[in-house]
Amino acid sequence: MGLGYIGLPTAIIAAKHGVQIIGVDINPQVVEKTNQGQLHIVEPGMQELLQEVITNGQLKASTTPEVSDAYFIVVPTPFKGGNHEPDISYVEAATRSVIPYLKEGDLYVIESTSPVGTTDKMAKLIFELRPELQDKIYIAYCPERVLPGNVIYELVHNDRVIGGMNEVSTEKAITFYRHFVQGTLHRTNCKTAEMCKLTENSSRDVQIAFANELSLICDKADINVWELINLANKHPRVNILQPGCGVGGHCIAVDPYFITAEFPMESKLIATAREINNYKSFWCAEKIQNAMLRFELEHHHKPVVAMMGLAFKPDIDDLREAPAKYITTRVMQSCNNADILVVEPNIKEHKVFKLTDYKEAYEQADIVVFLVAHTPFKSLPYNNSKIILDFCGIYKK
Ligand SMILES: NC(=O)c1ccc[n+]([C@@H]2O[C@H](COP(=O)([O-])OP(=O)(O)OC[C@H]3O[C@@H](n4cnc5c(N)ncnc54)[C@H](O)[C@@H]3O)[C@@H](O)[C@H]2O)c1
């Protein structure tokens, strides 16, 4: 259920390993494209595999479920409202749509990143509507931790955490994942498995927040944060991450809220890390605006500003929740669209931003703002005649 960035590759890899798969998505265009053997997501190597499993009939896509032996819920779990409450309505809708097809001996697994207790909630819903299935089906939670761009390898080789509602459910789910996972399958209960996924991403968020906080302190203290972190990491038991212009993407910037919304009193560090990482983006925007004002006062004309990068991390084309996109938008709105050149070498065009080639933008700009450490930017020679705001360590020295 759900043929997106995670569900579709999972369906393809399982099909490739001999499992007969019906891929269900409520979006008819996704279903149509998939059945035509056309990959609707970007993932290296996946197009060829899709074509193969569609051609040999191992995978077919549909807008509605069919009777199966195992059901996997891989739909979005965003947050909603000012308090960042997790929105599990997609998980519930997908679950409701498979409930009529469930039969004795079936396996039901949630893979979507979910707040603690979601699997229990869905089990309750299933047994409310189908009480005769109580103790007759297997229910488990198995989170996904693949890195987009390396999905073919990671789906097969990563270790996975599998948490059943009871031990037999865990074993049943393990038997399924053994079809294609070569990594170790770790047994636990569903609540621990749910929390494990949230913990992994919150851990990253907290560690990045520490680096970002250091960058704010170092800016005030006039210390090179990159040099500082490099030196501190010479300690055998210290491993500080690199600061940047915030935290983006649809996982690390989202999942910690699934903990803070439910455990607000206890999750002080996790909540503060979210605030620090959000604040860092706001701070970067302020820094740019100040630099622009100072330039105008000194030169009596507005500067040309190059915003280098829009993606949420280096060398990808994914702009979801990207701090660089937020900062660029904020700066453009605050300066009446002065001469801002927007650069993102990993995409050809954007419906909001007019894109400029990175070398051309660097050449033309009075102020160059490095927002994302894309590899091509690192070959640009440092130019003393420009004001350079390097938020992502292009010129670490
Ligand atoms: N993308 C990642 O890198 C990643 C990594 C780990 C975990 N996750 C988690 O995996 C889950 C899925 O993420 P994604 O990136 O694949 O999302 P996505 O938005 O790419 O795809 C989700 C798909 O589900 C479909 N859908 C929505 N409601 C449906 C329903 N009721 N029935 C059938 N299909 C339905 C949508 O049309 C969409 O095609 C999320 O919980 C996410 O947090 C994502």
Ligand as a Chemical Component Dictionary entry (heavy atoms), coordinates in Angstrom:
data_LIG
# 
_chem_comp.id                   LIG 
_chem_comp.type                 NON-POLYMER 
_chem_comp.pdbx_formal_charge   0 
_chem_comp.three_letter_code    LIG 
# 
loop_
_chem_comp_atom.comp_id 
_chem_comp_atom.atom_id 
_chem_comp_atom.alt_atom_id 
_chem_comp_atom.type_symbol 
_chem_comp_atom.charge 
_chem_comp_atom.model_Cartn_x 
_chem_comp_atom.model_Cartn_y 
_chem_comp_atom.model_Cartn_z 
_chem_comp_atom.pdbx_ordinal 
LIG N1  N1  N 0  11.679 8.460  1.573  1  
LIG C1  C1  C 0  12.522 8.093  2.530  2  
LIG O1  O1  O 0  13.723 8.301  2.417  3  
LIG C2  C2  C 0  12.029 7.370  3.758  4  
LIG C3  C3  C 0  12.956 6.663  4.529  5  
LIG C4  C4  C 0  12.498 5.951  5.638  6  
LIG C5  C5  C 0  11.148 5.984  5.958  7  
LIG N2  N2  N 1  10.268 6.678  5.196  8  
LIG C6  C6  C 0  8.860  6.643  5.564  9  
LIG O2  O2  O 0  8.172  5.790  4.650  10 
LIG C7  C7  C 0  6.832  6.248  4.465  11 
LIG C8  C8  C 0  6.565  6.468  2.999  12 
LIG O3  O3  O 0  7.447  7.469  2.537  13 
LIG P1  P1  P 0  7.699  7.765  0.993  14 
LIG O4  O4  O 0  8.887  8.666  0.931  15 
LIG O5  O5  O -1 7.691  6.486  0.242  16 
LIG O6  O6  O 0  6.378  8.586  0.648  17 
LIG P2  P2  P 0  5.865  9.051  -0.808 18 
LIG O7  O7  O 0  5.093  10.277 -0.601 19 
LIG O8  O8  O 0  6.996  9.016  -1.783 20 
LIG O9  O9  O 0  4.881  7.849  -1.266 21 
LIG C9  C9  C 0  3.715  7.502  -0.588 22 
LIG C10 C10 C 0  2.717  6.952  -1.613 23 
LIG O10 O10 O 0  1.570  6.475  -0.890 24 
LIG C11 C11 C 0  0.418  6.747  -1.679 25 
LIG N3  N3  N 0  -0.771 6.676  -0.813 26 
LIG C12 C12 C 0  -1.255 7.611  0.042  27 
LIG N4  N4  N 0  -2.350 7.145  0.671  28 
LIG C13 C13 C 0  -2.563 5.891  0.209  29 
LIG C14 C14 C 0  -3.528 4.887  0.485  30 
LIG N5  N5  N 0  -4.493 5.094  1.379  31 
LIG N6  N6  N 0  -3.466 3.719  -0.179 32 
LIG C15 C15 C 0  -2.479 3.488  -1.084 33 
LIG N7  N7  N 0  -1.534 4.404  -1.389 34 
LIG C16 C16 C 0  -1.565 5.584  -0.741 35 
LIG C17 C17 C 0  0.699  8.098  -2.286 36 
LIG O11 O11 O 0  -0.098 8.326  -3.419 37 
LIG C18 C18 C 0  2.211  7.993  -2.596 38 
LIG O12 O12 O 0  2.426  7.532  -3.923 39 
LIG C19 C19 C 0  6.711  7.514  5.319  40 
LIG O13 O13 O 0  6.189  7.176  6.567  41 
LIG C20 C20 C 0  8.145  7.973  5.469  42 
LIG O14 O14 O 0  8.333  8.734  6.641  43 
LIG C21 C21 C 0  10.685 7.362  4.097  44 
# 
loop_
_chem_comp_bond.comp_id 
_chem_comp_bond.atom_id_1 
_chem_comp_bond.atom_id_2 
_chem_comp_bond.value_order 
_chem_comp_bond.pdbx_ordinal 
LIG N1  C1  SING 1  
LIG C1  O1  DOUB 2  
LIG C1  C2  SING 3  
LIG C2  C3  SING 4  
LIG C2  C21 DOUB 5  
LIG C3  C4  DOUB 6  
LIG C4  C5  SING 7  
LIG C5  N2  DOUB 8  
LIG N2  C6  SING 9  
LIG N2  C21 SING 10 
LIG C6  O2  SING 11 
LIG C6  C20 SING 12 
LIG O2  C7  SING 13 
LIG C7  C8  SING 14 
LIG C7  C19 SING 15 
LIG C8  O3  SING 16 
LIG O3  P1  SING 17 
LIG P1  O4  DOUB 18 
LIG P1  O5  SING 19 
LIG P1  O6  SING 20 
LIG O6  P2  SING 21 
LIG P2  O7  DOUB 22 
LIG P2  O8  SING 23 
LIG P2  O9  SING 24 
LIG O9  C9  SING 25 
LIG C9  C10 SING 26 
LIG C10 O10 SING 27 
LIG C10 C18 SING 28 
LIG O10 C11 SING 29 
LIG C11 N3  SING 30 
LIG C11 C17 SING 31 
LIG N3  C12 SING 32 
LIG N3  C16 SING 33 
LIG C12 N4  DOUB 34 
LIG N4  C13 SING 35 
LIG C13 C14 SING 36 
LIG C13 C16 DOUB 37 
LIG C14 N5  SING 38 
LIG C14 N6  DOUB 39 
LIG N6  C15 SING 40 
LIG C15 N7  DOUB 41 
LIG N7  C16 SING 42 
LIG C17 O11 SING 43 
LIG C17 C18 SING 44 
LIG C18 O12 SING 45 
LIG C19 O13 SING 46 
LIG C19 C20 SING 47 
LIG C20 O14 SING 48 
# 
